[in-house]
Amino acid sequence: MEIGKKIKSIRIEKQLTQEELANRCELSKGFISQIERDLTSPSIATLTDILEALGTNLPEFFKEDCEEKIVFKKEDMCETYDETLKYKLMWLVSNSQKDSMEPVILTLDNGGEYPEDEPHEGEEFGYVLNGTINIKLGNKKYKVKAGESFYFKANVNHQILNQGKKTAKIIWVSSPPSF
């Protein structure tokens, strides 16, 4: 990282001259100029003073500007298949476990079931693309057909099952991530 260039960029954004910044930090205009041209490096204390005068701080200044990924292609997705329980899980957004929701496509073969989840914080949403599923919430059971959706708080044991005669496929979103 070129510290000087970044300081200069923030200074210009704040519409300050080098002299105005120098006065706020009790430094010389020449020293600010040298810092901005990366000819010298300020001490941590001096850098902290400069950043404070610019309305920011060390953590914000050094935070990497990572462009947020918006579009996820087929090669970004990963999937697993469980032969015993007869389900396939495809993560639609790579590394979504770090975000506040996690979308997947769950495919359940005839007789397939996703393992029962214990109660946890958050909510679950799903849309059935094809087939019919059953959702167990505690000791209640709900049938959801293609074209229908479900939404529930995950505060009881819950499970998704396919007791129908054909494969069922759903878009399933858990918030926070739990897959």
HUWO-V803827 format. One record per helix or strand. SS is the DSSP state (H for helix, E for strand). FROM is the first residue (numbers start at 1). LEN is the number of residues. Records with the same first field share a line. If there is no record, write none. Layout:
# HUWO-V803827
SS=FROM-LEN  FROM-LEN
This chain:
# HUWO-V803827
H=3-11  18-8  29-8  44-10  58-5  74-3  96-3
E=78-5  87-5  102-7  113-1  117-1  123-8  132-6  140-6  149-5  158-4  168-8
